[in-house]
């Protein structure tokens, strides 16, 4: 395959796959929030910050 064909294939893959990833991510996030809401746990900004912080506490 030549470079032009590979570039077109890459662009087509990005156009087709990226929106699906956004939809999947949004679906999983919504499911998580619904589950926590059903359990009676409120998600706060501190909870969100704690999930993203993997560093040990100093």
N, C-alpha and C positions, 0 to 999 in steps of 0.2 A: 504494500500500500504506500502511496505517496503521502507527503506531508499535508497536502490540501485535504485529502480524504480523511486523514486522522483528525485534523482540526474540525472538520464538519461533524465527524462522529462524536468528538468531545463536546462540541456545542450542543448537539442533539441530546446527548446524555444529560448534560447539565440542565437543559430546558425541561426534560422529562422527569428527572429524578429529584431535583432540588425542591420543587413545590410539594412533592410527596413527603419529603423529609420534614418540611414545615408543618404539614397537616398532621403527620404522625406525632411530632413533638407537641403540638397544641392539644391533640387528643389525649396523649399521655398526661400532660400537665392538668388538663381539665378533669380527667379521671382521678388523679391524685387529690385535687382540691375537693372534689365531690365526696371522695372516701373520707377525707379528714373532717369535712363538714358533717357528714353522717355520723361520725364517731363523736362529734361534739368538740373537736379540737379546733381552735382558731389558729390560723397561720398568721404569724406576725412578721414584720420586717426583720426582726432579730432572728427568727427561725430561718428565714431565707438566707440571711447573712451567715448563719452558723453552718448551713449546708454547703456553702461554697468555700468556706474557710477550712482548709485541711492542715494548716500549720498547727503545731503543738502550742498550747497556751504557755506564755512566758511568765 
